[in-house]
């Protein structure tokens, strides 16, 4: 179980906090608005009202002891940047920050934060991929053009072997990391593994090859 602090409990910060809780983590939610903090207090491990532009207020929260501190402040650029500067000065090792503009991103990059997040852009890219390739349930970009995708096997794959279904050129360019069947998961399944309809395939490979393979599998 990880320990996370989320500063700013707007839509993005609140959604992130609640999902982290659902996944079994400990979450401290921080906001300057008492009403917002009261709204989420019972849903989080801990909730605090604080002026996050005040270094002493941040220091009292003990943020250096958290695995990651996420600054999820919305449109208040100054508050986001001042908070980030204070977190770095306090010695918080892993700081993630939501950026609201390209200028915001450039400044955060100079501050040396661990990760800069553009939720609207990232969600837009994800939605575009799903719209373009509806057979892909989910995907993760690994960089260098490689992706991990989740595809549900169609009725036409029922009874076929994985090796037969994953015929590619060149051979082996797409790897099957796992096959999920109801509550069972088979990791690194062999080519002889027999597929069933509605199996979930977790595949790794170059994006272009996955694009060509996906319609054959779903």
C-alpha positions as CSV (number, residue, x, y, z in Angstrom):
1,X,0.0,0.0,0.0
2,X,1.4,3.4,-1.0
3,X,1.0,6.7,0.7
4,X,0.0,9.6,-1.5
5,X,-0.9,13.3,-0.9
6,X,-3.1,15.2,-3.3
7,X,-3.1,19.0,-3.1
8,X,-6.2,20.5,-4.7
9,X,-9.4,18.6,-4.5
10,X,-11.2,19.8,-7.6
11,X,-12.6,17.3,-10.1
12,X,-9.2,16.0,-11.2
13,X,-7.7,15.9,-7.7
14,X,-10.8,14.4,-6.1
15,X,-11.1,11.7,-8.8
16,X,-7.5,10.8,-8.4
17,X,-7.7,10.6,-4.6
18,X,-10.8,8.4,-4.7
19,X,-9.4,6.0,-7.2
20,X,-6.2,5.7,-5.1
21,X,-8.4,4.9,-2.1
22,X,-10.3,2.3,-4.2
23,X,-7.0,0.7,-5.1
24,X,-6.1,0.3,-1.4
25,X,-3.7,3.2,-0.9
26,X,-3.5,5.7,1.9
27,X,-4.4,9.2,0.7
28,X,-4.1,12.7,2.3
29,X,-6.3,15.2,0.5
30,X,-5.5,18.9,0.9
31,X,-7.4,22.0,-0.2
32,X,-7.8,25.6,1.0
33,X,-11.6,25.4,0.7
34,X,-13.2,24.1,3.9
35,X,-16.4,23.0,2.1
36,X,-14.4,20.9,-0.4
37,X,-12.4,19.3,2.4
38,X,-15.5,18.5,4.4
39,X,-17.1,17.0,1.4
40,X,-14.3,14.4,1.0
41,X,-13.1,14.0,4.6
42,X,-14.9,10.7,5.2
43,X,-13.8,9.2,1.9
44,X,-10.1,9.8,2.4
45,X,-7.6,8.5,4.9
46,X,-6.9,12.0,6.0
47,X,-8.1,15.4,4.8
48,X,-6.6,18.8,5.7
49,X,-7.5,22.5,5.1
50,X,-4.3,24.4,4.3
51,X,-3.0,27.5,2.5
52,X,-0.7,25.6,0.2
53,X,1.2,28.7,-0.7
54,X,2.4,28.9,2.9
55,X,5.6,26.9,3.4
56,X,5.0,26.4,7.1
57,X,1.5,25.1,6.5
58,X,2.9,22.5,4.0
59,X,5.7,21.6,6.4
60,X,3.2,20.8,9.2
61,X,1.5,18.2,6.9
62,X,4.6,16.0,6.9
63,X,4.6,15.7,3.1
64,X,8.2,14.4,3.0
65,X,6.9,11.1,4.3
66,X,4.6,10.4,1.4
67,X,5.6,8.3,-1.6
68,X,4.3,10.9,-4.1
69,X,2.8,14.4,-3.7
70,X,0.5,15.4,-6.5
71,X,-0.2,19.1,-7.0
72,X,-3.6,19.0,-8.7
73,X,-4.4,22.7,-8.4
74,X,-6.5,23.9,-11.3
75,X,-6.3,27.3,-13.0
76,X,-4.5,29.2,-10.2
77,X,-1.0,29.2,-11.8
78,X,0.6,31.2,-9.1
79,X,-0.6,28.9,-6.3
80,X,0.5,25.8,-8.2
81,X,4.0,27.2,-8.8
82,X,4.5,28.5,-5.3
83,X,3.3,25.3,-3.8
84,X,5.6,23.3,-6.0
85,X,8.6,25.5,-5.1
86,X,7.9,25.0,-1.4
87,X,7.5,21.2,-1.8
88,X,10.9,21.0,-3.5
89,X,12.5,23.2,-0.8
90,X,11.0,21.0,1.9
91,X,12.7,18.0,0.4
92,X,9.7,16.2,-1.0
93,X,11.4,13.7,-3.4
94,X,8.6,12.8,-5.8
95,X,6.4,15.7,-6.9
96,X,3.9,15.3,-9.7
97,X,2.1,18.5,-11.0
98,X,-0.9,19.1,-13.1
99,X,-0.1,21.7,-15.8
100,X,-2.8,24.0,-17.1
101,X,-0.9,25.5,-20.0
102,X,2.3,25.2,-22.1
103,X,3.9,28.1,-20.1
104,X,3.0,26.3,-16.8
105,X,4.7,23.2,-18.2
106,X,7.9,25.0,-19.1
107,X,8.2,26.5,-15.7
108,X,7.5,23.2,-13.9
109,X,10.1,21.6,-16.1
110,X,12.7,24.1,-14.9
111,X,11.7,23.4,-11.3
112,X,12.6,19.7,-11.8
113,X,9.4,18.0,-10.8
114,X,9.2,14.3,-11.3
115,X,6.2,14.3,-13.7
116,X,4.1,17.0,-15.4
117,X,0.5,15.9,-16.2
118,X,-1.8,17.3,-18.8
119,X,-5.0,15.4,-18.0
120,X,-7.1,16.9,-20.7
121,X,-4.5,16.2,-23.4
122,X,-3.8,12.7,-22.1
123,X,-7.5,11.8,-21.9
124,X,-8.1,13.3,-25.4
125,X,-5.4,11.1,-26.8
126,X,-6.8,8.1,-25.1
127,X,-10.3,8.8,-26.3
128,X,-9.0,9.3,-29.9
129,X,-7.3,5.9,-29.7
130,X,-10.4,4.2,-28.4
131,X,-12.6,5.8,-31.1
132,X,-10.2,4.8,-33.8
133,X,-9.7,1.3,-32.6
134,X,-12.9,0.3,-30.7
135,X,-11.7,-3.4,-30.4
136,X,-8.9,-2.2,-28.0
137,X,-10.3,-2.1,-24.5
138,X,-7.3,-0.3,-23.0
139,X,-3.7,0.5,-23.8
140,X,-0.5,1.7,-22.2
141,X,2.2,3.6,-24.2
142,X,5.7,2.4,-23.2
143,X,7.6,4.8,-25.5
144,X,9.7,4.0,-28.6
145,X,6.5,3.2,-30.5
146,X,5.6,0.2,-28.3
147,X,2.3,-0.3,-26.6
148,X,0.6,-2.8,-24.3
149,X,-3.0,-3.3,-25.4
150,X,-6.0,-5.2,-24.0
151,X,-8.2,-7.0,-26.5
152,X,-11.2,-9.2,-26.0
153,X,-11.1,-12.4,-28.1
154,X,-14.1,-12.8,-30.5
155,X,-16.2,-15.9,-31.2
156,X,-14.1,-16.6,-34.3
157,X,-11.1,-17.2,-32.1
158,X,-12.8,-19.9,-29.9
159,X,-10.8,-23.1,-30.1
160,X,-7.9,-21.6,-32.0
161,X,-4.4,-21.6,-30.6
162,X,-2.7,-18.4,-29.6
163,X,0.2,-19.0,-32.1
164,X,-2.3,-19.4,-34.9
165,X,-4.2,-16.2,-33.9
166,X,-1.1,-14.1,-33.6
167,X,0.4,-14.9,-37.0
168,X,2.5,-11.8,-37.7
169,X,5.1,-10.6,-40.2
170,X,7.9,-10.7,-39.0
171,X,7.0,-13.7,-36.7
172,X,7.0,-13.0,-33.0
173,X,6.9,-9.2,-33.3
174,X,3.8,-9.2,-31.0
175,X,4.2,-10.9,-27.6
176,X,1.3,-12.2,-25.5
177,X,2.0,-11.1,-22.0
178,X,-1.1,-12.8,-20.5
179,X,-4.5,-14.2,-21.2
180,X,-7.3,-13.5,-18.6
181,X,-10.2,-16.0,-18.5
182,X,-12.8,-15.1,-15.9
183,X,-10.9,-15.3,-12.6
184,X,-7.8,-17.1,-14.0
185,X,-4.8,-15.4,-15.6
186,X,-2.2,-17.2,-17.6
187,X,1.0,-15.3,-17.9
188,X,3.3,-15.6,-20.9
189,X,1.0,-18.3,-22.5
190,X,2.7,-20.6,-25.1
191,X,1.8,-20.7,-28.8
192,X,-0.2,-23.9,-28.1
193,X,-2.5,-22.1,-25.6
194,X,-6.1,-22.6,-26.8
195,X,-8.2,-19.5,-26.8
196,X,-11.9,-19.2,-25.8
197,X,-14.3,-16.5,-26.9
198,X,-14.2,-13.5,-24.5
199,X,-10.7,-14.2,-23.3
200,X,-8.9,-11.0,-22.6
201,X,-5.5,-10.8,-24.4
202,X,-2.7,-8.6,-23.1
203,X,-0.4,-8.0,-25.9
204,X,2.9,-6.1,-26.3
205,X,4.3,-4.8,-29.6
206,X,4.9,-1.9,-32.0
207,X,1.8,0.2,-32.5
208,X,1.6,-0.4,-36.3
209,X,1.7,-4.1,-35.9
210,X,-0.9,-4.1,-33.1
211,X,-3.2,-2.0,-35.3
212,X,-3.0,-4.6,-38.0
213,X,-3.5,-7.5,-35.6
214,X,-6.4,-6.1,-33.5
215,X,-9.2,-6.5,-36.1
216,X,-8.2,-10.2,-36.6
217,X,-8.5,-10.9,-33.0
218,X,-11.7,-9.1,-32.1
